[in-house]
Amino acid sequence: MTKVDRAQQNAAHAAKIQRDFRTDTITMPTEEMFDLMRGASRGDDVYGEDQATNDLQDKIAKMAGKEAGLFCVSGTMTNQLAIRTHLTQPPHSIILDARSHVHLYEAGGVAMHSQASSHAVPPRNGHHLTLEEVLDNAVFGEDIHSAPTKLVSLENTLSGMVFPQDEIIRISDCMRSNGIIMHCDGARMWEVAAKTGMSLEELCRPFDTVSLCLSKGLGAPVGSVLVGPRKFIEKVKWFRKAFGGGIRQCGSLAVAADYCVDNHFPKLKATHDLCSYLAKGLAAHGAQLLLPVETNMLWLDPSSLGFTISDLAQRAKTRGLTLGSNRIVVHHQVTREAVDDLIQLVADMKLEYADKPKREIDQEQNERYARGEYTSAIQPPIARLGTSYGKNQ
């Protein structure tokens, strides 16, 4: 493939990404990022000798109010490294949301790497775990029949919903007073900061360790930073080596991620606004929203209009739109035109399927969800909302 051919291919792909709603991990690196990558430091990070990587780790740790950080290839790795390093001797167990990424989408890593059992709790309010639910599932004491709780892992955001900070603090204060470790899968914590206006330090304060992904909303090509105490992070490096996760000359990846923190983080509020606009447009046509739309993600079930999400995804292809599953994600490279086209497609299919059987919904609740509001428990609590990784249904 010639340089011209590759440039044309990249331009065509960039245009496609602007109309792709599957996830926020598929954004394309910009030319500005590649310019920085070409001039990046080229030290060996396994020896701790790459300046750009060290600078990024220090920067993210400082932003999060922690002593140290470690750059890794993915959020799955930083979550699993944190849990493995915290849990030193089985039998032990952890508590987490039944819908969480750590529980559902990390290939059973908690059991595989840490030999821990998981108490996966579906929140009764359908939105977030409460202290009372954590206490109901915590195992204290020395009963030899049980695996004692050693760690609570929370996720923020989860399914695009913001975990209320006051409830996180309640859980953290109680658990830490009982010697239980607090970890956060903050893959989309940047979205929380953009939504609430709180600093990353304030959001991370209730946790001993936090995994902060750089390749989702921020749009970095690769990477996640685990932050926590300096001595802890030094131990994590040992396990990262055992996992085969050491990266040698990763300065180019670090400077690209650093660029995204400075330049893409400020764009997240606009993605929330665009997602809200999409949600309100879909709700106005009677398409059911399954969860409150609080950040850059919505969950859609168009069976209230007589067709399935698979029907919608197939028809979307004919208009150059890409959907994956019930989850629709607005990333910083999605355009307003693409959003308008998706709303129009739903409107057109609503007319086409006018005579088909439809599932009744609470339209008042639907409109509240579109505004990112909920007034009562989300019914039914959704234990697992599937995503279709790497596939376009």
N, C-alpha and C positions, 0 to 999 in steps of 0.2 A: 504494500500500500504506500503510495507516495505521500509526501507532506501535504500536498493540495487535497488529495483524497481524504486524508485524516482530518484536515481542517473542515472539509465539507461534512464529513460524518459527525464531527463534534458539534457543528452548528445545527445540524438536523436533530441531534440528540438533545441539545439545549432547548430547542423549540418544543420538543416532545415533553421534556421535564416540566415545562411551564403549564402543562395540562395533565399532569400525573398526580393523582390524589391518594396513592397507596400508602405512602409513608413520608417522613421527613428525612430519611437517611439517603435518599436518592438524588439530593441536590448535587449540582456539578461545581467543581472548583472553578474559580474565576481566573482570568488572565493575571490579575493583580496577585493572586495567591501563587501562581506559578512563577511569576517574576521573583517573589520573595524566596520561593523554594530553591530556585537556581543559585541564589546567593547565601543559602543557609550554612551554618556551621556543619562540620562533617566529622565530629568526634565520635567515639565509641560510647554509647550510653550504658552498656553493660558495665563498663569501667567507670561510669559516672563522669565521663570526660566530654560530653557534648554540651556546649554552652547554651544553645537554643532550647534544648530539652530541660536543662537545669533551670533556665529562666522561666519557662512555661510552668514547670512544677512549682516553683517558688511563688509565681504570680497567682496561680489558682489557689494554692494553700493560703496565701495572704487574703485573697478575696473571701475565702470561706472561713477565715478566722482560725485556721488550724496550723500546726507547727510545720508540717511537711506534706508533700504530694508526690505521687508516682504516676508517670505516664505509661499507659498500657494500650493495647490494640483495640479493646472493646469494653463496653459497660458490663457485659457478661463476665469478662475476666476480672474487672475490678470488684464486682460484687462477690464473685467466688473466692478471690484472693482475700478479701476482707473477712468473709465468714470463716474461711479455713484458718486464717491467722488468729482470729479471736477464739476459736474453739480448739482447745489444746488437748483435751482428753475425754473421749466418750466413756460412759453414755451421756449424751446431752441432746437438747432439743431447741428449736427456735420457733417463734411465733411470727406469722406474717399473714397478709391478706390473701384469701384464696384466689384472687384474680391477679396477683402480682407476677411480674416478669420473673423474679427469682424463683417462684414456685412453678410456673407453667412453661416458661420459654427459655430455660437455661439447661436443658437436657438432663434434668435430675441431678444437677451439680452439687446441691447441698448434701444429698445422700452419698454421691459418688466420691466427692473430694473430702468432705468433712465428717462423714459417718454419723450424720445427725438426722434425727427424725424431725418432721415439720408439722406443726399444728397450724394448718391452713384454715383461716377463719373467714367465712363470708359475712361481711358487716350487715347487721340487721337494718340499718338505714339505707343500704344500697349505695352509699357514697364513700364512707371512710370508717375505719375501725375506731372504736372508743376505748377508753381506759377500762371500762367495765367488761368489755369483751376480751380484752387482753388478760385481765385478771381471771376471768372465767376459764381461760385456757392455760394459764401459767402453772407450772409445777415447781413448787417451793419445797425446801426441806430435803431429807435424806431417805425418803421411801425407796427401797431397793427395787420396787416393782415398776418404777417410772423413770423416764429420762428427764432430769431436771432442766428447766428452762435456763439457758445461758445467754440468749440473745433475742432481741426483737428487731425485725427488719420491716421498716415502713417504706412506702414508695410515694414520691411526690414529684410531678403529678402522676395519677393513675387513671388510665383511660381518658386523659385530658382534664380530669377533675382535680381541683386544688385541695389538698389536705389542710383543714383549718389549723392554723398555727397554735391556737390555744389548746386544742386537743392533743397535738403532738407534745406540747410542753407538759400537759397533765400526764401523759403516758411516760414521757422521759423522766420526769421527777420521781414518779412512783417506782419505775423499773430500776433506775440508777440507785435509788435509796435501798433497793434490795440486791444490789450487786449485779444487776443484769445489764448487759451491753446493749447500746442502741446503735443500729446501723441504718443508713438511708440509701435506698436506690434512688439517687437524684438524677437519673438519666435526663429528665426534663425539668429539673429544678430551675433552670434558666427561665423556663416559661412561668414558673411561680413568681420569680423575682420581677419579671416583666408585667405580670398581671397585678400583683399586690403592691409593687413599689418598695417592698422590703429588700434590704440588702442580702446578699448571699451569706454574709456572716451571721446575720440574725436568723436566717432560715436554717443554717447548718448548726447553730449553737446547741440545740438539744441532742445532737448526735455525737457519738464517739468517733465514728467514721462515716464518710459520705462518698459515694461514687458519682462523679459528675461527667456525663458523657458530652463529648464535643462534636460528635458526628450526626446528631439528630437535628434539633432546631437550629443549632449554631452553624451547621453545614460544613464542618471540617471533613476532609477526606477520610481520616482515620483518627480514632483515639478517644480515650477516657482517662480522667485523672482521679485516683483515689487519694483522699485527704484524711489526715488524722495525726496522732502524736508522732513525733520524730522517731522514737525508739520502735514504735509499732511499724512504721513505714520501712524501717531498715529490715525488720523481720519479713515483711511482705516481699521484699526483693528476693529473699531466699526462696519463697514459694513461687514467685514469678519465674525464677530460673528453673525450678522443678517442673513447672507447667510448660516449659519451652517458650515462655513469653518474652524473653529478652530481645530487644531490638538493638541492632548495632548502630549504624549511622542513621539515626532517625531525626536529625535536625530539620530536614526539609518538612517532615510531618508536623513537627512542633511549631515551626514558624507559620505554617498554614493554619494550624489550630489557633495560634495566638492572634492571627489576623481576624479570624472569625469571632473571637471573643470581643475584639475591639470594634469590628465593623458590622457583624451580623446580629450580635446581641441587641443592639438598639432597634433592629428591625422586627423583633418578635411581637411587639405590641401591634404592629400593623397586620401581622398574620392573624392575631386574635380578632381584630376588627373585621378582617375579611372572612374569617370562619363564622363569626357571628352574623354577618350579612348573608352568608350562604345558608346558615341554619334558619334564619328568619324567612328567607325566600322559600326554602323547602317546606317549612312548617305552614306557611301561608297556603301552599297547595295541598296540605293535608298529609304529607309524607311524615311518618312517625319518627321522632327522635327518641332514641332509647335511653339516653342519659342527658343531664344538663350540659350545655356547651359552654365551657368556662375558659378555654384557651384556644388551641389551634386544632382541635380534634372533635369530630362529631361521629355519632353512631346512628346509622340510618336503617329503617325497615320500611320499604315502600309497599309492603303487602296491604297497607291501609288504602292504597290506590289501585290494588288489583294485580300488581306484578311483583316479582321477587327481586332481590338485590342482584341475582345472577342475570335476570332479564335486563336490568338496568346496565350492568357492566358490559354485557354483550352489545347493547345498543350504543353505549358510550363510545365503543371502538369506532363506530361508523362516523363519529363526529370528532375523532382525534382525541378523545378523553380516555384516561386510564383509571379504572377503579379496581380494587382488589377484593374487598369484602365489605361487611357492614361498617367498617371503620373508614372514615374519610379524613384525611389529614391535609391541612393547608400549610405549606412550607414557604420559605421566603422567596422562592422563585416561581410560585404559582401566580398567575395573572388574574386580574379582575375579569378580563374577557373569558377566561376558562371557567370561572365561577358562574358568570352570567350564562354561559353556554350549558353548564350542568343544570342550573335552575330551569332553563328553557326546555332542556331535554325531559326533565321530570314533568313539566307542564304539558308537553306534547304527548308523552306516554300516558298521562292521566286522562287525556281526552280519548286516546286510542283504546284504553282499557276501561272506558266508562261503564261498559255492560258486564264487566267481570266481577266475580264475588270479591268483597272487600272486608277486611277486618276492622271492626269499630275501634276507635281510640278516643281518649279524653283530649279533645282539641285544646281546651284551656291549659291543661298540663303541658301539652305539646308546645304551646306558645311560651309557657314559662321556661321550659327546657331551652328553647331557642334563645331566650334572654339570659341563660345561664343561671336560672333560679329553680329552686324546688322548695315546696312548703311542707312536704311530708315525706315519709320513707319512700324511696324509689322502688316501685313494685313491678314485677318481682325483682329481688336482688339478683343481678346477673353474675353467676359464678364464673362463667367463661364466655367471653366474647371473642370468637375466633378471628385470627388474622391469617392471611394466606401469603406467607413469605415467599418471595421469588416467583409468584404466580399471578397471572391476570385472569381471573375467572371469566 
